[in-house]
Amino acid sequence: MQTCRRRACPACSFKKKKKKKKKAANSEKKILIASQHTVAAAAAAFLASSSSSSSSNRLRALEEGRQSSSSSSVEEKKAVRGRKNGRWSVVVLVVFFLIAGGAFAVVWLREEKEKYLAIVDAGSSGCRAHVFSYEVDAGGRVVVDPTHASLKATPGLSFFEHNPEAAGASLKPLLEFVGSEAPPGTPIYLKATAGLRALNAEASRAILASVRSTLREYHPGYAEAEIISGIQEAGFGWMAANYLNGAFYSKSWTGVVEMGGASAQVSQLVPEEESVDKYSFGLEFGEERYRIYATSYLGYGMERARERLSKLMSPRETGDPCVATGAPGGGETVYDVLPGAGSYDECKAWVSRLFNNTERCDYSDCSNLIPSGTFQPHNLAATALLGFENIYYTAASLNLPLPDIRVRDFETGARNVCDNTFLVADGPKLCFAATYIHLFLHEGLKLPEDKVLKVQQQVEGHDLDWALGAAIYEAAKSITK
C-alpha cells in the first residue's frame, strides 16, 4: 500500500477526519453532568428557544446557558461542534432526576455532518452497489470518502434481454444493502454501461422500465436509472484516478486507459482549444472547470474482443493459436472451445484483424481503432498514463514488474505463454489477453513500444473504479442545486 502524500490526497484527509470523528464520537457518548444551576440555565434556555424555527438560535441559547458555568469542561466544548453547509443536526436529551436532593441533567449533543449517496454500476457481468459518504470543504469542493462499502449481484442487466420484466427484481439485494449501509432516503444513481449500450433500443428501454419500477417500489428516496455514454464512463474513470492520486490539488494529471469486459475507455485532460465536442467531458470541482478528452470503444473490452475473434476463426478446426498448446478444448466459453495450438505469431496475425488500419482522419490525430477516424489527442503518447482493470489483471497474471510496465512487456509475456505448453494455472485466456493488450496499446492507440504505463488497480490503497468518479460528479451536482 502506498503512503499518503501530505495535503495532496483526499483519502489522507478522510483518514484524519475519521480519527477526529471517532474521538468526537467518544466525547458524545460521555454523559455530561453539570451542577444544578448550570443545568437549569441550559435547559431553560434551550426550552425557551424551542418555539423558534431557527436551529441556530436554539443552539445559541443552549450554548449561552452552558457558558454561564465557569466549570464547563473540555468534553462539553467538544460536544458542541462546528456547522456544516449552514445546517445543524442536534439531538438534545434532557433527563432530570434527583440524587441526594439535587437536580441533575444529562445533555447529549450530536452533529450529523456526512451525507451519503449510492452508485450502482450496472455492468455487463453484474451490478455492484457502492455506498459513499461525502462532505464539502471550505473551498466548496466535495470530498468523497473513497473507503466505502459495496456489494455485487449477478447476472448483469443485459442478461434479461429476453425477459426484461425480471430485471428489476434482480436488484432487490442491492437495495437492501444500500438501506443497511446508509440513512433512509439516501439517493441512488444506477448507471448502466456497455452491456446495455450493446442491446437494441427496445430491449434496453424495457429493462430500464423494470429497474425504475423496482426503485420506486422498494427505495424510499430519490433514485434514477440511466444508460451512460461511453464518454461519461471514460470521464468518470479519469476523475477517480486523478482524485485518488491528488491531482486536483497537485495538478499532476494522469491520462487513463481502462479495459473492461465489453468496452475500453481512454481519457486525458486537454486544453480547451484542443477539445472536440464529440469527444469531450466537462466537469466542475469547486470553482474549477475542466475539459476532458474521453472516448469509449465498444467491442474492445477483453470479452467482446475475444468473441469477435472467435467469430473470425469460426471455420477453423485445427486448434486455437491464441490458446497454449496442450489445452484440451471442448469447453463452453470462447476461450476453450478449440484445443490449444499456441503460436504467438499466428495469434498476433489474427488479433491484428480487430484493428482498423485505414489512414482516414479528420482531426489532428486519430486512433487506429473502429470506428474509423476516432479523434485522439496528438500528445497521448507523451502523457503520463495509468492502465487498470483487465490491463492490470493481465500484467499481474504474467508476473510483470508492476506498476511501471512498458508496452513491449506485454508482447514478451505473450510470447512466453503462447509458445509454451499450456499451464492450468494460466488458464486458456492468458495467451490471447497478453497478445490483445499489447496490440491494443501499440497498434490501436499507437503508443510506442517503450512507452511506460503505470499499471495498478489501486491508488493510495483504494480500488480504482469509475463509480468513485460518478459519486464525485453527482455529489458536486447536488450541492449546486
C-alpha positions as CSV (number, residue, x, y, z in Angstrom):
1,M,0.0,0.0,0.0
2,Q,1.3,3.4,-0.9
3,T,1.8,6.0,1.7
4,C,-0.3,9.2,1.7
5,R,1.1,12.4,0.4
6,R,0.5,15.3,2.8
7,R,-2.3,17.6,1.7
8,A,-2.4,16.1,-1.8
9,C,-4.6,13.0,-1.3
10,P,-8.3,13.3,-0.4
11,A,-8.0,9.8,1.1
12,C,-5.5,11.1,3.6
13,S,-7.7,13.9,4.7
14,F,-10.5,11.5,5.2
15,K,-8.3,9.2,7.3
16,K,-7.5,12.2,9.5
17,K,-11.2,13.2,9.7
18,K,-12.2,9.7,10.7
19,K,-9.8,9.8,13.6
20,K,-11.3,13.1,14.7
21,K,-14.8,11.7,14.3
22,K,-14.0,8.6,16.3
23,K,-12.6,10.8,19.1
24,A,-15.6,13.1,18.9
25,A,-18.0,10.2,19.0
26,N,-16.4,9.0,22.2
27,S,-16.9,12.5,23.6
28,E,-20.6,12.4,22.6
29,K,-21.2,9.2,24.4
30,K,-20.0,10.6,27.7
31,I,-22.8,11.8,29.8
32,L,-22.4,15.5,30.7
33,I,-23.5,16.1,34.3
34,A,-23.5,19.7,35.4
35,S,-24.4,21.5,38.6
36,Q,-28.0,22.3,39.4
37,H,-27.8,25.9,38.4
38,T,-25.9,25.3,35.2
39,V,-28.3,22.6,34.1
40,A,-31.3,24.7,34.9
41,A,-29.9,27.6,32.9
42,A,-29.1,25.4,29.9
43,A,-32.4,23.5,29.9
44,A,-34.4,26.7,30.4
45,A,-32.5,28.5,27.6
46,F,-33.0,25.6,25.2
47,L,-36.7,25.0,26.0
48,A,-37.4,28.7,25.7
49,S,-35.8,28.7,22.3
50,S,-37.8,25.7,21.0
51,S,-40.6,27.9,19.8
52,S,-38.2,29.4,17.3
53,S,-37.9,27.9,13.9
54,S,-34.2,28.7,13.7
55,S,-32.0,25.8,14.7
56,S,-29.0,28.2,15.0
57,N,-31.0,30.3,17.5
58,R,-31.7,27.2,19.6
59,L,-28.1,26.3,19.6
60,R,-27.0,29.8,20.6
61,A,-29.5,29.8,23.5
62,L,-28.3,26.4,24.7
63,E,-24.7,27.5,24.4
64,E,-25.3,30.7,26.4
65,G,-26.9,28.7,29.2
66,R,-23.9,26.3,29.3
67,Q,-21.4,29.2,29.3
68,S,-23.0,30.5,32.5
69,S,-21.0,27.9,34.4
70,S,-17.3,28.7,34.9
71,S,-16.6,25.0,35.3
72,S,-17.6,24.0,31.7
73,S,-15.4,21.0,30.8
74,V,-13.3,20.4,27.7
75,E,-15.6,17.5,26.9
76,E,-18.6,19.8,26.9
77,K,-16.9,22.1,24.4
78,K,-16.1,19.1,22.1
79,A,-19.8,18.0,22.2
80,V,-20.8,21.3,20.5
81,R,-19.0,21.4,17.2
82,G,-19.0,23.5,14.0
83,R,-21.6,23.9,11.4
84,K,-21.8,22.1,8.0
85,N,-23.3,23.8,5.0
86,G,-25.4,26.1,7.2
87,R,-27.3,23.1,8.6
88,W,-27.2,21.7,12.1
89,S,-28.5,18.4,13.2
90,V,-28.6,18.4,17.0
91,V,-30.0,15.8,19.3
92,V,-30.6,17.1,22.8
93,L,-31.7,14.8,25.6
94,V,-32.5,16.4,28.9
95,V,-33.2,14.0,31.7
96,F,-34.0,15.2,35.2
97,F,-33.5,13.0,38.2
98,L,-32.9,13.5,41.9
99,I,-29.7,12.4,43.5
100,A,-29.1,13.5,47.2
101,G,-31.7,16.2,46.9
102,G,-30.1,17.9,43.9
103,A,-31.3,18.2,40.3
104,F,-29.1,16.9,37.6
105,A,-29.4,16.7,33.9
106,V,-28.0,14.7,31.0
107,V,-27.3,16.7,27.9
108,W,-26.3,14.8,24.7
109,L,-25.4,16.8,21.6
110,R,-24.6,15.2,18.3
111,E,-24.0,16.7,15.0
112,E,-24.5,14.7,11.8
113,K,-22.3,16.1,9.1
114,E,-21.8,13.4,6.5
115,K,-24.1,13.0,3.5
116,Y,-24.5,9.8,1.6
117,L,-25.2,8.6,-1.9
118,A,-25.1,5.2,-3.7
119,I,-23.8,4.5,-7.2
120,V,-25.0,1.2,-8.9
121,D,-22.5,0.2,-11.6
122,A,-24.7,-1.9,-13.9
123,G,-22.0,-3.5,-15.9
124,S,-22.0,-6.4,-18.5
125,S,-21.3,-9.1,-15.9
126,G,-23.2,-7.9,-12.9
127,C,-24.4,-4.9,-10.9
128,R,-22.4,-3.5,-8.0
129,A,-23.8,-1.0,-5.4
130,H,-21.3,1.4,-3.9
131,V,-22.3,3.4,-0.8
132,F,-20.3,6.6,-0.5
133,S,-20.2,9.3,2.2
134,Y,-19.1,12.9,1.4
135,E,-18.6,16.3,2.8
136,V,-17.9,19.8,1.4
137,D,-14.6,21.5,2.1
138,A,-14.1,25.2,2.8
139,G,-13.4,25.8,-0.9
140,G,-16.8,24.4,-1.9
141,R,-15.3,21.2,-3.2
142,V,-16.9,17.8,-2.5
143,V,-14.7,15.4,-0.5
144,V,-15.9,11.9,-1.1
145,D,-14.5,9.2,1.2
146,P,-13.0,6.5,-1.2
147,T,-13.3,3.9,1.6
148,H,-16.8,2.6,1.2
149,A,-19.0,-0.5,1.3
150,S,-20.0,-2.3,-1.9
151,L,-21.9,-5.4,-3.0
152,K,-22.1,-7.1,-6.3
153,A,-25.1,-9.0,-7.7
154,T,-25.2,-11.2,-10.8
155,P,-26.1,-11.5,-13.6
156,G,-25.8,-8.2,-15.4
157,L,-28.9,-6.4,-16.6
158,S,-28.2,-7.4,-20.3
159,F,-28.9,-11.0,-19.2
160,F,-32.6,-10.0,-19.1
161,E,-32.7,-9.0,-22.8
162,H,-35.4,-11.6,-23.5
163,N,-37.1,-11.3,-20.1
164,P,-36.9,-7.6,-19.2
165,E,-39.7,-7.7,-16.6
166,A,-37.4,-9.7,-14.3
167,A,-34.5,-7.2,-14.4
168,G,-35.8,-5.0,-11.6
169,A,-36.2,-7.9,-9.1
170,S,-32.5,-8.8,-9.5
171,L,-31.6,-5.5,-7.8
172,K,-33.5,-6.1,-4.6
173,P,-30.5,-7.5,-2.7
174,L,-28.6,-4.3,-3.6
175,L,-31.4,-2.1,-2.4
176,E,-31.5,-3.9,0.9
177,F,-27.7,-3.5,1.1
178,V,-27.9,0.3,0.5
179,G,-30.6,0.5,3.2
180,S,-28.4,-1.2,5.7
181,E,-25.3,0.9,4.9
182,A,-26.8,4.4,4.6
183,P,-29.6,6.5,6.2
184,P,-33.1,6.2,4.8
185,G,-33.7,8.3,1.7
186,T,-30.1,8.1,0.5
187,P,-30.2,8.9,-3.2
188,I,-29.4,6.1,-5.6
189,Y,-27.9,6.6,-9.1
190,L,-27.9,3.5,-11.3
191,K,-25.7,3.9,-14.3
192,A,-25.7,1.1,-16.9
193,T,-22.7,0.8,-19.2
194,A,-21.6,-1.2,-22.3
195,G,-23.8,-4.2,-21.5
196,L,-27.0,-2.2,-22.1
197,R,-25.4,0.0,-24.7
198,A,-24.9,-3.0,-26.8
199,L,-28.5,-4.1,-26.8
200,N,-31.2,-2.8,-29.2
201,A,-33.1,0.2,-28.0
202,E,-36.4,-1.6,-27.3
203,A,-34.7,-4.2,-25.0
204,S,-32.8,-1.5,-23.2
205,R,-35.9,0.6,-22.6
206,A,-37.9,-2.4,-21.3
207,I,-35.1,-3.3,-18.9
208,L,-34.8,0.2,-17.6
209,A,-38.6,0.4,-17.1
210,S,-38.4,-2.7,-14.9
211,V,-35.5,-1.3,-12.9
212,R,-37.2,2.1,-12.4
213,S,-40.4,0.3,-11.2
214,T,-38.4,-1.6,-8.6
215,L,-36.6,1.5,-7.4
216,R,-39.9,3.4,-6.9
217,E,-41.4,0.4,-5.1
218,Y,-38.5,-0.5,-2.8
219,H,-36.5,2.6,-2.3
220,P,-37.9,5.4,0.0
221,G,-35.9,8.2,-1.6
222,Y,-34.6,9.8,-4.8
223,A,-33.5,7.2,-7.4
224,E,-32.6,7.3,-11.1
225,A,-31.6,4.8,-13.6
226,E,-29.9,5.6,-16.9
227,I,-27.6,4.2,-19.6
228,I,-24.5,6.4,-19.5
229,S,-22.5,7.1,-22.6
230,G,-19.0,5.8,-23.2
231,I,-17.7,9.3,-22.9
232,Q,-19.3,9.6,-19.4
233,E,-17.8,6.3,-18.3
234,A,-14.4,7.4,-19.5
235,G,-14.7,10.7,-17.8
236,F,-15.7,9.1,-14.5
237,G,-12.7,6.8,-14.7
238,W,-10.4,9.8,-15.2
239,M,-12.0,11.6,-12.3
240,A,-11.5,8.6,-10.0
241,A,-7.8,8.1,-10.9
242,N,-6.9,11.8,-10.6
243,Y,-8.9,12.3,-7.4
244,L,-7.1,9.4,-5.7
245,N,-3.6,10.5,-6.7
246,G,-4.3,14.0,-5.5
247,A,-4.1,15.7,-9.0
248,F,-7.0,18.1,-8.3
249,Y,-4.7,19.6,-5.7
250,S,-1.2,19.0,-7.1
251,K,-2.2,19.5,-10.8
252,S,0.0,16.5,-11.8
253,W,-2.6,15.0,-14.2
254,T,-2.7,11.4,-15.4
255,G,-4.3,10.0,-18.6
256,V,-6.3,6.8,-18.1
257,V,-6.7,3.6,-20.2
258,E,-9.3,1.3,-18.8
259,M,-10.2,-2.1,-20.3
260,G,-13.4,-3.7,-19.1
261,G,-15.2,-6.7,-20.4
262,A,-17.3,-5.1,-23.2
263,S,-15.6,-1.8,-23.9
264,A,-12.3,0.1,-23.4
265,Q,-12.1,3.8,-22.3
266,V,-9.4,6.3,-22.9
267,S,-9.3,9.8,-21.3
268,Q,-6.9,12.7,-20.6
269,L,-7.0,16.4,-19.7
270,V,-6.8,18.6,-22.8
271,P,-6.6,22.4,-23.3
272,E,-10.0,24.0,-24.1
273,E,-8.8,25.0,-27.6
274,E,-7.8,21.4,-28.4
275,S,-11.0,19.7,-27.3
276,V,-13.5,18.3,-29.7
277,D,-17.1,18.4,-28.5
278,K,-18.0,14.9,-29.7
279,Y,-15.2,13.5,-27.5
280,S,-15.4,15.9,-24.6
281,F,-16.5,15.5,-21.0
282,G,-16.9,18.6,-18.8
283,L,-16.7,18.7,-15.0
284,E,-16.6,21.1,-12.1
285,F,-14.6,20.7,-9.0
286,G,-15.3,23.6,-6.6
287,E,-14.6,26.8,-8.5
288,E,-12.6,25.0,-11.1
289,R,-13.7,23.8,-14.6
290,Y,-12.1,21.0,-16.6
291,R,-12.4,19.7,-20.1
292,I,-11.6,16.1,-20.5
293,Y,-10.9,14.2,-23.7
294,A,-12.9,11.0,-23.3
295,T,-13.9,8.2,-25.6
296,S,-15.1,4.6,-25.3
297,Y,-14.5,1.8,-27.8
298,L,-17.5,-0.5,-27.6
299,G,-16.5,-4.1,-28.5
300,Y,-12.9,-3.6,-27.5
301,G,-13.3,-4.8,-23.9
302,M,-11.5,-8.1,-23.3
303,E,-14.5,-10.4,-23.5
304,R,-16.1,-8.8,-26.5
305,A,-12.8,-8.7,-28.4
306,R,-12.4,-12.4,-27.8
307,E,-15.9,-13.1,-29.0
308,R,-15.2,-11.1,-32.2
309,L,-12.0,-13.0,-32.8
310,S,-13.7,-16.4,-32.3
311,K,-16.3,-15.4,-35.0
312,L,-13.4,-14.6,-37.3
313,M,-11.9,-18.0,-36.5
314,S,-15.1,-20.0,-36.5
315,P,-14.4,-22.1,-39.6
316,R,-11.1,-23.2,-38.0
317,E,-11.0,-26.8,-36.6
318,T,-7.3,-27.4,-36.2
319,G,-6.8,-25.7,-32.9
320,D,-6.7,-22.2,-31.4
321,P,-3.4,-20.3,-31.9
322,C,-4.4,-18.0,-29.0
323,V,-4.5,-20.8,-26.5
324,A,-1.3,-22.5,-25.4
325,T,-0.6,-26.0,-26.8
326,G,-2.0,-28.7,-24.6
327,A,-5.2,-27.0,-23.5
328,P,-7.9,-29.7,-24.1
329,G,-10.7,-27.6,-25.6
330,G,-14.3,-28.8,-25.7
331,G,-15.3,-26.1,-23.2
332,E,-18.3,-23.7,-23.3
333,T,-16.5,-20.4,-23.4
334,V,-14.9,-18.6,-26.3
335,Y,-11.5,-19.3,-24.7
336,D,-11.7,-23.1,-24.7
337,V,-13.9,-24.4,-27.5
338,L,-11.0,-25.5,-29.6
339,P,-7.9,-27.3,-28.3
340,G,-4.8,-25.2,-27.8
341,A,-2.4,-24.8,-30.7
342,G,-0.5,-21.9,-29.3
343,S,1.6,-19.7,-31.6
344,Y,2.3,-16.1,-30.8
345,D,3.0,-15.1,-34.3
346,E,-0.2,-16.7,-35.7
347,C,-2.3,-15.4,-32.8
348,K,-0.9,-11.9,-33.4
349,A,-1.9,-12.1,-37.1
350,W,-5.5,-13.0,-36.2
351,V,-5.8,-10.4,-33.4
352,S,-4.4,-7.6,-35.7
353,R,-7.5,-8.1,-37.8
354,L,-9.6,-6.5,-34.9
355,F,-7.9,-3.2,-35.6
356,N,-8.7,-0.7,-38.4
357,N,-5.6,0.1,-40.4
358,T,-7.0,2.9,-42.5
359,E,-5.5,6.4,-42.7
360,R,-8.7,8.5,-42.8
361,C,-8.7,11.1,-40.1
362,D,-10.4,14.5,-40.0
363,Y,-8.6,15.6,-36.8
364,S,-5.1,16.4,-35.7
365,D,-4.7,12.7,-34.9
366,C,-6.8,9.6,-34.6
367,S,-6.6,6.2,-33.1
368,N,-6.3,3.1,-35.1
369,L,-9.5,1.6,-33.7
370,I,-13.0,1.1,-35.0
371,P,-15.0,3.3,-35.7
372,S,-12.5,4.7,-38.2
373,G,-11.4,8.3,-37.7
374,T,-11.9,8.4,-33.9
375,F,-10.2,11.6,-32.6
376,Q,-7.2,11.1,-30.3
377,P,-5.1,13.9,-28.8
378,H,-1.8,14.2,-30.6
379,N,0.1,14.1,-27.3
380,L,-1.5,10.9,-25.8
381,A,1.8,9.0,-26.1
382,A,3.6,11.8,-24.2
383,T,1.1,11.9,-21.4
384,A,1.6,10.0,-18.1
385,L,-0.8,7.1,-18.5
386,L,-2.4,4.8,-16.0
387,G,-3.9,1.4,-17.0
388,F,-6.3,-0.6,-14.9
389,E,-9.0,-3.3,-14.9
390,N,-8.0,-6.1,-17.5
391,I,-4.7,-4.3,-18.2
392,Y,-3.8,-4.8,-14.6
393,Y,-5.1,-8.3,-14.2
394,T,-3.3,-9.5,-17.3
395,A,0.0,-7.9,-16.2
396,A,-0.3,-9.5,-12.8
397,S,-1.0,-12.9,-14.3
398,L,2.1,-12.5,-16.5
399,N,4.1,-11.6,-13.4
400,L,5.3,-8.4,-15.0
401,P,7.1,-5.9,-12.7
402,L,4.2,-3.8,-11.5
403,P,3.5,-0.9,-11.5
404,D,5.8,0.6,-14.2
405,I,5.4,-1.5,-17.4
406,R,6.5,-0.9,-20.9
407,V,4.1,-1.6,-23.8
408,R,6.5,-4.2,-25.2
409,D,6.5,-6.1,-21.9
410,F,3.0,-7.4,-22.8
411,E,4.4,-8.8,-26.1
412,T,7.3,-10.5,-24.2
413,G,4.8,-12.0,-21.8
414,A,2.5,-13.2,-24.6
415,R,5.3,-15.0,-26.4
416,N,6.3,-16.7,-23.2
417,V,2.7,-18.0,-22.7
418,C,1.6,-18.7,-26.3
419,D,4.7,-20.5,-27.4
420,N,5.0,-22.8,-24.4
421,T,3.0,-25.8,-23.1
422,F,-0.4,-25.0,-21.5
423,L,-0.4,-24.5,-17.8
424,V,-3.6,-25.0,-15.8
425,A,-2.5,-22.1,-13.6
426,D,-2.5,-19.7,-16.5
427,G,-5.9,-20.8,-17.9
428,P,-6.9,-20.7,-21.5
429,K,-7.3,-16.9,-21.5
430,L,-3.8,-15.5,-20.9
431,C,-2.2,-16.0,-24.3
432,F,-5.0,-14.0,-26.0
433,A,-5.2,-11.4,-23.2
434,A,-1.5,-10.6,-23.4
435,T,-1.4,-10.5,-27.2
436,Y,-4.5,-8.4,-27.4
437,I,-3.5,-5.8,-24.8
438,H,-0.1,-5.4,-26.5
439,L,-1.7,-4.8,-29.9
440,F,-4.5,-2.6,-28.4
441,L,-1.9,-0.3,-26.9
442,H,0.7,-0.3,-29.7
443,E,-1.5,-0.7,-32.9
444,G,-4.8,0.6,-31.6
445,L,-3.7,3.6,-29.6
446,K,-0.3,3.9,-31.4
447,L,1.7,4.0,-28.2
448,P,5.5,3.4,-28.7
449,E,6.8,0.0,-27.6
450,D,9.0,1.7,-24.9
451,K,6.1,3.8,-23.5
452,V,5.8,3.2,-19.8
453,L,2.4,2.9,-18.2
454,K,1.6,3.0,-14.5
455,V,-0.4,-0.3,-14.3
456,Q,-2.3,-0.7,-11.0
457,Q,-5.7,-1.5,-9.6
458,Q,-5.3,0.7,-6.5
459,V,-4.2,4.2,-5.8
460,E,-3.3,5.2,-2.2
461,G,-4.7,1.9,-1.1
462,H,-8.1,2.4,-2.7
463,D,-9.6,0.5,-5.6
464,L,-9.7,2.3,-8.9
465,D,-13.3,2.3,-10.1
466,W,-15.2,4.8,-12.3
467,A,-18.1,4.6,-9.7
468,L,-15.9,6.9,-7.4
469,G,-15.8,9.4,-10.2
470,A,-19.5,9.2,-10.7
471,A,-20.0,9.7,-6.9
472,I,-17.9,12.9,-7.0
473,Y,-19.8,14.1,-10.1
474,E,-23.3,13.5,-8.6
475,A,-22.3,14.9,-5.1
476,A,-21.0,18.1,-6.8
477,K,-24.2,18.5,-8.7
478,S,-26.3,18.0,-5.6
479,I,-24.6,20.9,-3.7
480,T,-25.1,23.3,-6.6
481,K,-28.9,22.6,-6.9
